[in-house]
Amino acid sequence: MKRIALLCMTVCLFSVAVQAQVLATRNGKISFASPSDDDVKAVNNQVTSRLTTATGQMTFSVLMKGFKFELAEMQDHFNGKDYANTTAYPRADFSGMITNVKAINFTKDGTYSATVKGNLTMHGVTKSVTVTGNVIVAGGKVTVKASFPLSLADYNINGKGVSSKVNVEVSCKYD
């Protein structure tokens, strides 16, 4: 009887493990732009992200020096001590959960609304954030997209003459 119970538990655990697919990318994209200054815009195409489909757990990690600006002067200013100080704070990280993961069918093509709640750490400050976006399933591939405003002052980024808010866009296609 114990063997049958053990066998049943093993089969159940194995089936849960098979369904818990972990998707990853090293080529995600995060961009930001100031709504008030056309020169303040940058993109980073080296975003690392993981998504566990069964639980909705999501992580993002980005090297701050990876943000590229059209103007070299803006690049230097962004990385300098008066703004992002990328030498002292080289990474930004997010860890959170899709709160409505059960409403997303990762095996069926479609666009699904998602709410993600977690902690964003940037410039040595960690804040709780909630962002809405979309999970797009197409041909067996999963992409997440979101757009949201970000207050730089919340993360102690108070550069002189720099916008206090930026609009952030995230797009990650998982392999």
C-alpha positions in Angstrom: 0.0 0.0 0.0 2.9 2.4 0.8 4.4 1.7 -2.6 1.2 2.5 -4.4 0.9 5.8 -2.4 4.5 6.6 -3.2 4.0 5.9 -6.9 0.9 8.1 -7.0 2.8 11.0 -5.3 5.7 10.6 -7.7 3.5 10.7 -10.8 1.6 13.8 -9.4 4.9 15.6 -8.7 6.3 14.7 -12.1 3.3 16.0 -13.9 3.4 19.3 -12.0 7.2 19.6 -12.8 6.5 19.0 -16.5 3.9 21.8 -16.6 6.1 24.3 -14.8 7.9 25.6 -17.8 10.6 28.1 -17.2 11.0 30.5 -20.2 14.1 32.7 -20.5 15.7 35.4 -22.7 19.0 37.4 -22.7 17.8 39.7 -25.5 14.8 41.5 -23.9 14.3 45.1 -24.5 13.8 48.0 -22.1 13.6 51.6 -23.3 12.7 54.8 -21.7 11.9 58.3 -22.8 11.2 61.6 -21.1 7.8 63.1 -21.9 9.3 66.6 -21.7 12.7 66.3 -23.3 13.2 64.6 -26.7 16.9 64.1 -26.1 16.3 61.9 -23.0 15.6 58.5 -24.6 17.6 55.3 -24.5 17.2 51.6 -25.3 18.8 48.5 -23.8 18.6 45.2 -25.8 20.5 43.0 -23.3 17.8 42.5 -20.7 17.8 39.1 -19.0 14.4 37.7 -17.9 12.9 34.5 -16.7 9.2 33.5 -16.5 7.8 30.4 -14.8 4.5 29.7 -16.5 3.0 27.6 -13.8 3.4 30.2 -11.0 3.8 33.5 -12.9 7.1 34.2 -11.3 9.0 36.8 -13.3 12.5 38.3 -13.0 14.3 41.0 -15.1 17.9 42.1 -14.8 19.5 44.9 -16.7 23.0 46.4 -16.9 22.5 50.1 -16.6 25.5 50.8 -18.8 23.7 48.9 -21.5 21.3 51.8 -22.2 22.3 53.4 -25.5 21.4 57.1 -26.3 21.5 58.8 -29.7 23.7 61.5 -28.3 27.1 60.6 -26.7 26.7 63.5 -24.3 23.5 62.1 -22.9 25.2 58.7 -22.6 28.0 60.2 -20.4 25.5 62.2 -18.4 23.3 59.2 -17.7 26.2 57.0 -16.5 27.8 59.8 -14.4 27.6 60.3 -10.7 25.0 63.1 -11.0 22.5 60.7 -12.6 22.4 56.9 -12.7 25.9 56.5 -11.3 26.3 53.2 -13.1 29.7 52.5 -11.6 28.2 52.4 -8.1 24.8 51.0 -9.2 25.5 48.7 -12.2 22.2 46.8 -12.3 18.5 47.3 -12.0 16.5 44.2 -11.0 12.8 43.3 -10.8 11.4 40.2 -9.1 7.6 39.6 -9.0 4.6 37.6 -9.9 1.9 37.7 -12.5 -1.1 38.0 -10.2 -3.6 36.7 -12.7 -1.5 33.9 -14.2 -4.4 31.4 -14.2 -6.2 33.6 -16.8 -3.2 33.1 -19.2 -3.1 30.0 -21.4 0.6 29.7 -22.4 -0.3 26.9 -24.8 -2.9 28.8 -26.8 -2.3 31.7 -29.2 -3.7 34.9 -28.0 -3.1 38.2 -26.2 -3.7 38.1 -22.5 -3.9 41.0 -20.1 -1.5 40.6 -17.2 -0.9 42.4 -13.9 2.5 42.0 -12.4 3.4 42.9 -8.9 6.8 42.8 -7.4 9.9 44.7 -6.3 12.1 47.0 -8.5 15.6 47.7 -7.3 17.4 50.5 -8.9 20.1 52.9 -7.8 20.2 51.1 -4.4 16.5 51.6 -3.7 13.9 48.9 -3.7 10.2 49.8 -4.3 7.1 47.8 -4.7 5.5 48.2 -8.1 2.4 47.0 -9.9 2.4 47.1 -13.7 -0.2 46.0 -16.3 0.8 44.7 -19.6 0.2 41.9 -22.1 1.4 38.3 -22.5 1.3 37.4 -26.2 1.4 33.7 -27.2 2.0 33.1 -30.9 3.2 29.9 -32.6 4.4 28.5 -29.3 6.5 31.6 -28.4 5.7 33.9 -25.5 6.3 37.6 -25.5 5.6 40.0 -22.6 5.0 43.8 -23.2 4.3 46.6 -20.8 4.5 50.4 -20.7 4.5 52.4 -17.5 5.6 55.8 -16.0 8.5 55.7 -13.6 9.4 58.4 -11.1 13.2 58.8 -10.9 13.0 60.6 -7.6 11.5 57.4 -6.0 15.0 55.8 -6.7 17.0 58.8 -5.6 17.9 59.8 -9.2 17.7 63.6 -9.1 20.0 64.8 -11.8 20.2 68.5 -12.3 18.0 69.6 -15.2 16.7 66.1 -15.9 13.1 64.9 -16.1 11.7 63.6 -12.9 9.7 61.0 -14.7 10.2 58.8 -17.7 8.0 56.5 -19.7 9.3 52.9 -19.7 8.6 50.2 -22.3 9.4 46.5 -21.8 9.3 43.8 -24.4 10.8 40.4 -23.9 10.4 37.4 -26.3 11.2 34.2 -24.5 13.0 31.3 -26.2 
